[in-house]
Amino acid sequence: MPTTSGTGERPRSRAAAGLPAITAEKVVSAATQLTAEAGLDNWTLRQLARAVDAYPAVIYHHVGDRDAVVNAVVDRVVGLLRLPDPQLPWQEWFTELLAELRRVLRTYPGCARRLALFGPSVDAATRSIDAGVGVLLGAGFGRESVLAYNLLVMTACQFVAMEDDRESALALRIDNTETYATYRERADLPGMAELGAAMHDLMGDPDLAAGYYEQLYDYAVHRCLDGLAHRLEELRDQGTDGLTAT
């Protein structure tokens, strides 16, 4: 919080107290750093005010309530995405984009869930949406380009959100893994036995366990891309531009 003057009286301005001016940029930057450290849902406006050495009312004045700050943080995080080379084939372009999306969202836990539920602001989303939908239009998805884009990005966000949430419940996850592993020799339940064997392998290989969610994410992304590639062939065979055939 702002310090008092040597006389014990509150200074008339931050400048008089020797403190830098508060700006919306500084508030959002501090909130973004708190998000990287603790997660989007795990800091308060009071903690944010302390981070910028100000009173909570100053946060309200420059940005708004906590929800307004959260929206600004999510928009800031979306702006960190590096877009792939537009000359790449559409599947390669989205493979790179979604790998980058996971990297960024995992750096700022909680943003993935917010994006999956509400998306970013129009201003923050324009750059990536225009590029991504444009790639799909160029590939031939026509009027289905928006649906295809949303499928890929929302699937990615949901998988990262799941990873964020499960990381915060580590003890329960470990307990479930151990229980599933006990089924690995159940010949009467072949599906559970296969899952049990996989969980047993995870428990015995720290490197495999550490990369499990990244592997699951990549699998989901590539299977979505495979499905869209199949759909694109259907559209070409039908000579349509999407949304005109079942």
N, C-alpha and C positions, 0 to 999 in steps of 0.2 A: 504494500500500500504506500501511497505518497507519504513522505516524511514531513515532520513539522519543522518550523523554523527554530532557530536557537532560542527564541523567547518562549517556545512552547505553543505558539499560535500557528494555526494552519496557514500556509503560504497562500497568497492570492492566486498564484498560477504555478503550473509545473515548471515553467522557466525559472520562477523565483526559487523553487526548491532544487534547481539544478537537474531536473529530469527532462528527458526528451519528450517531444510532443507525441500524443497518442493519435494514430490514424487508423482508418479501417484496415489498411494494408497490414499494419503492425498487429492488429487484433487477430486477423485471419491467419497470419503467419504463425502467431503463437498458438492458436487453436489447432492448426495443422500439425505443429510439433507435438502438442499434447496428444493428438490423435495417434501419431506415430509411436509415441511412448506408451500410451495406456489404452488406446482404442477410442473410437468415436463416441461411445456411450458411457465412457468411464471418467469423464472430467466434468466439472461443474463451472458455472459462470464465475463463481467465487475463485476457484483455482485459476481460471483464465485471467481474472482481474489481477491476481497476485503475479502471474507470469509477465504481465505488462506493467506491473507496479502502478496500478490504478484502482479506482473504486468500481464496483459492478455497474453503477449508473453510467460510467464512462463507456462501458461496452454497449449498453443500450443506446446511448447517444450516437455512437459511431457506426454500429452494425445492426443492433436490434436485440431481440430476445435470443435464448439459446438455439431455438429452431432456426432462426435467421443465420446465426453463426455456423450451425451445422451445414446448412445449405451452401454457405459460402465455402466451407472447407471441402465439401464434396465437389463443388465446381472447381476449386483449386486443384484437387487431385485429378479430376478429369483432364484438366489442362496440362498435366504432366505427361500424358500419353504421347509417345513418339509414334507417328504414323509411318507405316511401311512405304517403300518405294511404289509409287502408283503404277509403274510399269510391270510389276509382278503379276503373274497369273492369279486369278481371283482366290483359288484355294491357298496358294502360298501367302498371298496378302493377308488373308484372315488368320492363317496359322501364326504369322508373325504378330499381327495385331493382338490376338487373344493371349499369346504368350506374354506380350508386353503388358496387357491389361492385368493379368494375374500378378505379375511382378509389382506393378504399381499398387494394386488394391491390397496385396498382402503386406505392403509396407505401411498401409494406413488402415488397420483393422476396423471393421464396422461400416466402411464406405460401400463395400460391395452389397451389403444388405439394403442400405439406403437406396442405392442405384437400382437394385432389383425391384424395389417397391415403388419408387417414385421417379427414378431417372434424374438426370441433371437438369439444370435450367436450359432454356433454349439457347441462350448465348454461349454457355459452356459446351453444349452438345453439337452446335452447328458444324464445327470443323470436322469432328470425327464422323458424324452422321452423313454429311455431304460426301466425304471421301468414301465411306464404306458402302453407302447405298449407290454411289456412283460406280464403284467397282462392280457391284452386282448388276447394275443396269448394263454396263459394258459387257458383262459375261453373257447376258441374254435372259435374265430373270424377269425383265419387264415389270409389270405391275406387282409381281410377287417379291420384288427386291426389298421392299420395306419389311414384309413378313420374314424374309430370310435373314435380314440384318438383325431384327429383333430376336429371332430364334437364337442366333449365334451369341449375341451380346448378353441376353438375359440368361441363357444357359450358363455362360461363363460367370456372370455375377452370382448366380445362385450357388454354383459349386464353390466359389471363393467364400461366399457368406457361410456356407456349411462348414468349410475349413476353419474359418474364424471362430464360429460358435463351438465347434468340437474342441478346438484348442483350449478354450476357456473351461471345458469340462473334462480335463485330462484323466482324472481318476476314474470317472464312469467309463470313458472310452477304453482304458486299460482293462478294467474289470470285464467289460463285454467281450473284448478280444480274447481274454483268457477263457471265458466260458465257451465261446464259439470254438476255440481250438480243441476243446475236449470232445467234439463231435467227429474228429477227423477219421476215426476208425469205425464209424457207424455204418455198416454195410446196408442196414435196413433204411437208411436215410441218405442216399447217395448225393443228393444236392447239398445237404448240411455237411456231409463228410468232405466234399470238395471245398466248401467254404472253410471248414475247420482246418483243413490242410493249408489253405492259403493264410489263415490267421496264425497258424503254428509257424509257418515260414517267416511271417512278419516279426513274430516275437523272438525268433532266433537270429535275425539279421538286422542290426540297427540301421545299416545303410538302406536296406530295402524298406524298412518302416519309415525312415525319414523322408523317403521319396514317394511314399504311397499316394498321398493326395495330389501331388504333381502328376503322377502317372494316371490317376483316375481323371483328373482334369483334362489331360492330353487325350485320353481315350474318349471322353465325352465330346470334346471339340472335334476330333477327327471323325467320329461316327456321325456327328451332325453334318460335317462337311461331305462325308460320303453320301448321306441321304440327300443333301441338296444337289450333289453332282448327279445323282440318279434322277432327281426331279427335273434338273436342267435338260437332261436327255429326253425326258417325256415332253417337255415344252417344245423342244426342237422337233421331235417327231410329229407333234400335233400342229406345228406351225403357228403356235399361239404365243401371246406375250404375258401369260399368267392370268389367274383369276377368271379364266373363261371356260375352263374344263374341270371336271371333278377328278 
